């Protein structure tokens, strides 16, 4: 897909907005330079795009914050259906009548369905062209009068009973339910509390479930970090509503945080089926967790039981203590 995306971005780039999700990272890593603008909800992509694009915007796809209109949008479709529908719904306000939305994706990405729905929204004929294993759909806006796609009211944070009153939103993995692994890890917090006032880092915080659970047990200072803009918005709201002391900041697996800042790291690293992840994310979370801890610091991790965490953690930690194996998950206490 990288070659096809590169070709599309080279067409009238200064009038093009590149919406960059996980499918775009490989092209940036290869050193591709783009003279147009880029919008992404991923911190790692925004960081890679610095100096390689005209302008780079990092947000939860807040199109109203863009400083201009464009004649083209190029969008390798995301695996999050709500995100794709939100982009299609927002595109007419960005490109105007006669503007073009270019969608691309593999056979399993839902590209054919998205092309059909976008054509209805745009009041134009469906376009779909196969190129190798990938498909491209070029859609020209004829009218903004088409029915909006169901994006689950994507921009809105909402308070959910299923999350015991925490705020969340579409665009996050498991956004409307408590992740079972996280719940199991939180169950071990009472037995492994740091000293009052300790600095805690929540790596891959999501909407902040682990931090909010730990905050119920004592007064600590939290640094919560995530790669996803939607997660940061939700976590920040939950910190504010819960009166939790701390900061919420973007980072790629904690790599942007200062070394030695924590007495405790809590983490449920992402490795979710159906999402594109690059490299060994568990390894990166473990190495950063060790780097962030001061001498004698502790990390509490939960992973799927098929992840060989003891082997991956051995280069970074002196003590690896299994806590529990249950319902397909394993929890661990790791010490420097």
C-alpha positions as semicolon CSV with decimal commas, in nm:
position;residue;x (nm);y (nm);z (nm)
1;X;0,000;0,000;0,000
2;X;0,291;0,236;0,066
3;X;0,376;0,269;-0,305
4;X;0,015;0,340;-0,402
5;X;-0,019;0,595;-0,122
6;X;0,301;0,768;-0,232
7;X;0,170;0,798;-0,589
8;X;-0,158;0,951;-0,472
9;X;0,016;1,201;-0,246
10;X;0,231;1,325;-0,531
11;X;-0,077;1,450;-0,718
12;X;-0,126;1,821;-0,644
13;X;0,024;1,789;-0,295
14;X;-0,010;2,155;-0,192
15;X;-0,388;2,125;-0,225
16;X;-0,396;1,789;-0,047
17;X;-0,462;1,696;0,314
18;X;-0,313;1,358;0,407
19;X;-0,508;1,188;0,686
20;X;-0,248;0,956;0,831
21;X;-0,346;0,656;1,040
22;X;-0,150;0,338;1,113
23;X;-0,130;0,250;0,743
24;X;0,077;0,561;0,673
25;X;0,363;0,503;0,913
26;X;0,573;0,283;0,685
27;X;0,589;0,554;0,419
28;X;0,711;0,816;0,668
29;X;0,963;0,574;0,815
30;X;1,103;0,526;0,464
31;X;1,181;0,899;0,454
32;X;0,901;1,015;0,223
33;X;0,870;1,393;0,202
34;X;0,530;1,555;0,142
35;X;0,479;1,921;0,050
36;X;0,116;1,919;0,162
37;X;-0,037;1,906;0,512
38;X;-0,089;1,602;0,734
39;X;-0,350;1,534;1,001
40;X;-0,317;1,240;1,239
41;X;-0,448;1,116;1,573
42;X;-0,126;0,925;1,647
43;X;0,162;1,092;1,827
44;X;0,428;0,868;1,669
45;X;0,313;0,963;1,319
46;X;0,294;1,333;1,408
47;X;0,651;1,311;1,536
48;X;0,773;1,132;1,222
49;X;0,602;1,393;1,004
50;X;0,795;1,684;1,157
51;X;1,016;1,830;0,886
52;X;0,878;1,592;0,623
53;X;0,548;1,771;0,558
54;X;0,447;2,129;0,504
55;X;0,248;2,123;0,828
56;X;0,154;1,844;1,066
57;X;-0,157;1,852;1,287
58;X;-0,203;1,619;1,585
59;X;-0,560;1,593;1,712
60;X;-0,856;1,358;1,744
61;X;-0,944;1,448;1,382
62;X;-1,067;1,796;1,474
63;X;-1,121;1,929;1,123
64;X;-1,257;2,259;1,253
65;X;-0,909;2,342;1,381
66;X;-0,751;2,331;1,035
67;X;-0,635;2,668;0,915
68;X;-0,752;2,637;0,554
69;X;-0,959;2,436;0,307
70;X;-0,820;2,179;0,066
71;X;-0,919;2,049;-0,277
72;X;-0,820;1,690;-0,198
73;X;-0,815;1,452;0,097
74;X;-0,614;1,130;0,079
75;X;-0,712;0,878;0,346
76;X;-0,586;0,519;0,388
77;X;-0,892;0,394;0,575
78;X;-0,853;0,321;0,944
79;X;-0,952;-0,003;1,112
80;X;-1,181;0,200;1,338
81;X;-1,517;0,220;1,163
82;X;-1,627;0,524;1,364
83;X;-1,312;0,711;1,256
84;X;-1,371;0,637;0,886
85;X;-1,734;0,750;0,907
86;X;-1,630;1,066;1,092
87;X;-1,377;1,152;0,820
88;X;-1,630;1,092;0,542
89;X;-1,890;1,304;0,723
90;X;-1,640;1,587;0,778
91;X;-1,481;1,585;0,431
92;X;-1,741;1,808;0,256
93;X;-1,662;2,095;0,494
94;X;-1,292;2,058;0,420
95;X;-1,287;2,020;0,041
96;X;-1,602;2,204;-0,073
97;X;-1,805;2,132;-0,385
98;X;-1,594;1,980;-0,661
99;X;-1,330;1,865;-0,412
100;X;-1,203;1,507;-0,410
101;X;-1,187;1,245;-0,135
102;X;-0,949;0,957;-0,213
103;X;-0,991;0,643;-0,004
104;X;-0,756;0,347;-0,024
105;X;-0,732;0,016;0,155
106;X;-0,683;-0,357;0,126
107;X;-0,955;-0,611;0,061
108;X;-1,021;-0,671;0,432
109;X;-1,031;-0,300;0,524
110;X;-1,395;-0,247;0,430
111;X;-1,293;-0,018;0,145
112;X;-1,573;-0,137;-0,087
113;X;-1,843;-0,058;0,170
114;X;-1,685;0,275;0,259
115;X;-1,669;0,371;-0,109
116;X;-2,040;0,297;-0,150
117;X;-2,139;0,493;0,159
118;X;-1,915;0,788;0,076
119;X;-2,061;0,810;-0,275
120;X;-2,411;0,835;-0,127
121;X;-2,295;1,101;0,117
122;X;-2,126;1,298;-0,164
123;X;-2,409;1,263;-0,416
124;X;-2,173;1,111;-0,673
125;X;-2,115;0,781;-0,851
126;X;-1,922;0,510;-0,670
127;X;-1,562;0,473;-0,784
128;X;-1,345;0,173;-0,709
129;X;-1,024;0,070;-0,881
130;X;-0,804;-0,228;-0,797
131;X;-0,427;-0,189;-0,786
132;X;-0,250;-0,510;-0,693
133;X;-0,396;-0,621;-0,359
134;X;-0,531;-0,275;-0,276
135;X;-0,826;-0,064;-0,384
136;X;-0,866;0,307;-0,450
137;X;-1,189;0,507;-0,449
138;X;-1,192;0,862;-0,591
139;X;-1,506;1,054;-0,498
140;X;-1,590;1,408;-0,611
141;X;-1,825;1,608;-0,391
142;X;-2,140;1,705;-0,582
143;X;-2,359;1,785;-0,283
144;X;-2,334;1,797;0,094
145;X;-2,695;1,692;0,122
146;X;-2,639;1,318;0,154
147;X;-2,729;1,138;0,473
148;X;-2,455;1,142;0,735
149;X;-2,295;0,809;0,815
150;X;-2,330;0,664;1,163
151;X;-2,006;0,771;1,333
152;X;-2,143;0,706;1,685
153;X;-2,126;1,082;1,750
154;X;-1,752;1,042;1,724
155;X;-1,628;1,376;1,863
156;X;-1,825;1,359;2,189
157;X;-1,683;1,236;2,516
158;X;-1,955;1,060;2,709
159;X;-1,992;0,937;3,067
160;X;-2,065;0,564;3,069
161;X;-2,236;0,356;3,332
162;X;-2,041;0,052;3,211
163;X;-1,721;0,232;3,312
164;X;-1,853;0,328;3,656
165;X;-1,903;0,685;3,541
166;X;-1,572;0,738;3,361
167;X;-1,566;0,928;3,032
168;X;-1,473;0,762;2,704
169;X;-1,547;0,783;2,332
170;X;-1,534;0,591;2,004
171;X;-1,188;0,562;1,855
172;X;-1,043;0,386;2,159
173;X;-0,995;0,011;2,187
174;X;-1,271;-0,123;2,413
175;X;-1,398;0,230;2,465
176;X;-1,732;0,129;2,619
177;X;-1,626;-0,155;2,848
178;X;-1,366;-0,220;3,116
179;X;-1,083;-0,427;2,972
180;X;-1,064;-0,757;3,158
181;X;-0,685;-0,753;3,176
182;X;-0,684;-0,404;3,323
183;X;-0,945;-0,505;3,580
184;X;-0,730;-0,803;3,686
185;X;-0,422;-0,582;3,722
186;X;-0,612;-0,323;3,924
187;X;-0,715;-0,601;4,163
188;X;-0,349;-0,632;4,268
189;X;-0,303;-0,262;4,345
190;X;-0,392;-0,287;4,718
191;X;-0,105;-0,533;4,772
192;X;0,156;-0,327;4,586
193;X;0,096;0,035;4,681
194;X;0,384;0,280;4,659
195;X;0,453;0,531;4,936
196;X;0,208;0,823;4,971
197;X;0,291;1,099;4,724
198;X;0,482;0,862;4,494
199;X;0,514;0,938;4,124
200;X;0,324;0,688;3,909
201;X;0,348;0,652;3,530
202;X;0,051;0,499;3,346
203;X;0,194;0,373;3,015
204;X;-0,064;0,338;2,738
205;X;-0,325;0,493;2,966
206;X;-0,628;0,472;2,737
207;X;-0,914;0,659;2,903
208;X;-0,732;0,630;3,237
209;X;-0,891;0,329;3,406
210;X;-0,574;0,207;3,581
211;X;-0,486;0,552;3,714
212;X;-0,835;0,620;3,842
213;X;-0,843;0,283;4,020
214;X;-0,506;0,340;4,186
215;X;-0,603;0,695;4,284
216;X;-0,886;0,551;4,496
217;X;-0,626;0,389;4,721
218;X;-0,403;0,683;4,808
219;X;-0,256;1,019;4,718
220;X;-0,013;0,980;4,430
221;X;0,106;1,197;4,141
222;X;0,030;1,051;3,800
223;X;0,186;1,090;3,458
224;X;-0,051;0,926;3,210
225;X;0,060;0,887;2,851
226;X;-0,075;0,740;2,529
227;X;-0,009;0,750;2,155
228;X;-0,375;0,813;2,067
229;X;-0,532;1,159;2,075
230;X;-0,877;1,026;2,171
231;X;-0,726;0,845;2,471
232;X;-0,554;1,163;2,590
233;X;-0,878;1,362;2,574
234;X;-1,072;1,100;2,769
235;X;-0,802;1,048;3,030
236;X;-0,762;1,422;3,082
237;X;-1,137;1,456;3,141
238;X;-1,135;1,170;3,391
239;X;-0,841;1,321;3,580
240;X;-1,024;1,654;3,597
241;X;-1,356;1,505;3,706
242;X;-1,190;1,280;3,962
243;X;-0,959;1,545;4,105
244;X;-0,658;1,328;4,027
245;X;-0,321;1,497;4,067
246;X;-0,108;1,461;3,759
247;X;-0,054;1,530;3,393
248;X;-0,172;1,364;3,072
249;X;0,079;1,385;2,790
250;X;0,131;1,231;2,444
251;X;0,411;0,981;2,400
252;X;0,493;0,674;2,192
253;X;0,520;0,385;2,444
254;X;0,658;0,633;2,698
255;X;0,964;0,709;2,487
256;X;0,925;1,087;2,524
257;X;0,920;1,086;2,906
258;X;1,218;1,171;3,126
259;X;1,415;0,881;3,272
260;X;1,390;0,793;3,640
261;X;1,072;0,988;3,714
262;X;0,863;0,707;3,867
263;X;0,844;0,488;4,174
264;X;0,571;0,281;4,007
265;X;0,479;0,208;3,645
266;X;0,140;0,053;3,561
267;X;0,080;-0,086;3,214
268;X;-0,150;-0,294;2,998
269;X;0,042;-0,275;2,669
270;X;-0,152;-0,286;2,340
271;X;-0,131;-0,592;2,118
272;X;-0,493;-0,620;2,014
273;X;-0,612;-0,858;1,745
274;X;-0,750;-0,670;1,446
275;X;-0,530;-0,363;1,492
276;X;-0,210;-0,305;1,302
277;X;0,083;-0,285;1,541
278;X;0,444;-0,248;1,435
279;X;0,742;-0,431;1,575
280;X;0,742;-0,570;1,928
281;X;0,533;-0,326;2,130
282;X;0,560;-0,528;2,450
283;X;0,939;-0,506;2,433
284;X;0,925;-0,129;2,386
285;X;0,687;-0,082;2,678
286;X;0,907;-0,296;2,902
287;X;1,230;-0,118;2,812
288;X;1,072;0,224;2,865
289;X;0,915;0,114;3,193
290;X;1,259;0,015;3,322
291;X;1,408;0,344;3,203
292;X;1,134;0,549;3,370
293;X;1,175;0,382;3,710
294;X;1,417;0,505;3,971
295;X;1,638;0,258;4,164
296;X;1,423;0,001;4,341
297;X;1,115;0,103;4,144
298;X;0,835;-0,138;4,057
299;X;0,632;-0,201;3,742
300;X;0,297;-0,382;3,737
301;X;0,211;-0,533;3,396
302;X;-0,072;-0,739;3,253
303;X;-0,044;-0,918;2,918
304;X;-0,223;-1,190;2,724
305;X;-0,103;-1,529;2,842
306;X;0,063;-1,609;2,507
307;X;0,306;-1,315;2,549
308;X;0,636;-1,448;2,697
309;X;0,678;-1,148;2,926
310;X;0,941;-1,302;3,161
311;X;1,172;-1,362;2,866
312;X;1,115;-1,013;2,724
313;X;1,153;-0,846;3,064
314;X;1,473;-1,025;3,169
315;X;1,716;-0,779;3,002
316;X;1,549;-0,486;3,177
317;X;1,450;-0,603;3,527
318;X;1,633;-0,786;3,806
319;X;1,323;-0,947;3,958
320;X;1,021;-1,081;3,769
321;X;0,737;-1,206;3,989
322;X;0,426;-1,370;3,838
323;X;0,117;-1,260;4,031
324;X;-0,177;-1,434;3,866
325;X;-0,281;-1,626;3,557
326;X;-0,653;-1,600;3,491
327;X;-0,902;-1,575;3,203
328;X;-0,631;-1,563;2,939
329;X;-0,423;-1,294;3,111
330;X;-0,106;-1,292;3,322
331;X;-0,011;-1,022;3,571
332;X;0,345;-0,953;3,684
333;X;0,542;-0,745;3,930
334;X;0,876;-0,632;3,788
335;X;1,153;-0,465;3,988
336;X;1,468;-0,282;3,890
